[in-house]
Amino acid sequence: MIPFIIGGVALAATGYGVKKYLEEEVIIKSKIPRVDLSEFLVKEEGSVLEEYKNIKLSLEKTTLKEMQNAFKEIKNLNLPAFKTSESCENDKDKYLFLNKSNISLLEEFINILSNARTMQDILLDELDIIIMKYNDYNKYSEEQKMKVREAVTLYQATQDAINIPLSYDGTSINRTIRRAFAKLKELLEAEIR
């Protein structure tokens, strides 16, 4: 019977030791500050970064290309030296860390590029009508010249925005691209007024 009593005491002591250990573990864990990792959640494969790349590529291959062709058709149009598009397929943006802040900015950039495409498509239709009547800039009315200048300005601002790398360090979106998109947004809002 003594072995059963000693076994019971040993079991009780072990249980008490485990209880104390768990209590200390809970106290220690409660004193460790908790870090909110939701700031660093990455979206799945159909991410906002892919959407951003796709709209850039789509703009480059359609609307911007058509706009450039329209400008080439206009005689006596003194254009600023356009930066040729650094193909969006040469992906300098693929290593951006997607935290909430970067995702929010990318979503805003996507919205701005979508609005830029819509506005440029409207301007392209207007340019086509103007070019069909005359393809000589010197023969355009002041209103027509203003439309051409608006198209050129919007084209250049869009090119500037899509050709700037999102990030130089892979962690944060750089200030240069933020300014380029702010300028593009401002131009779009002025067009709408």
Secondary structure, DSSP 8 states (H G I E B T S, - for coil): -HHHHHHHHHHHHHHHHHHHHHHHHHHHHHHS----GGGG----SS-HHHHHHHHHHHHHHTHHHHHHHHHHHSBT-----------TTS-TTTT----HHHHHHHHHHHHHHHHHHHHHHHHHHHHHHHHHH--BGGGS-HHHHHHHHHHHHHHHHHHHHHHS-S-SSSSS--HHHHHHHHHHHHHHHHHH-
